[in-house]
Amino acid sequence: MPNGCFIDTNVLLYAKDPKTPSKRERAREWLSMLANENRVVISPQVLNEFAHNIIRKFPHVTLDELQQNIEAMRRWRMAPITDDTTLHALAIFRRFRFSFYDCALLATAMDLGCEIFLSEDLNHDQRLGRLRIVNPFTVAPSVFLKQARP
C-alpha cells in the first residue's frame, strides 16, 4: 500500500496509557492524522498483541471498551499474514536479529508495500528496503509527513 503506515502495537498501547500523557497525546496525534489520510495499516497480530496487553496492563480499560477499540481498528487496512510472511520474517530475523515478532510485523508491512513502520521499539530512521522505521515520539506527525511528501 503506497503511502501506507504500519502501526506497531506499542503506539496503540501508548494511545491508551494514562501514565504517559505526553506519549499518549503524541500517539493519538499520529493515529488521528494517519487515519484522516486513510494510511493506517495493522495486522491481526497487532490486534492480538493489543488485546493481550490491554487486559494484562490496563485495568482501567473495560472489556466492552477493549471490544469497541478493536472494532474501530478493524476499519483500518488489515494486512494479511501468510506462510510467506513467516518466511520473510525469518529472513529479516537472520539479517537484523530483531525480535521475531517484530520481524513478522516488518515482513507484513513490507509485503503490503508500506512506506512507514511506526514504532518506538526499533531504530528510528532505519530503512529496510523502501520501508522506513519512524519513532513517533521523536518527531511530530505534521512535521514528518510534511517532509516525507514529494
PyMOL commands that set and color helices and strands:
alter all, ss='L'
color gray80, all
select helices_A, chain A and resi 9-14+21-36+44-57+63-73+83-96+100-112+141-148
alter helices_A, ss='H'
color red, helices_A
select strands_A, chain A and resi 5-7+40-42+77-78+116-118+127-128+131-134
alter strands_A, ss='S'
color yellow, strands_A
deselect
rebuild
show_as cartoon
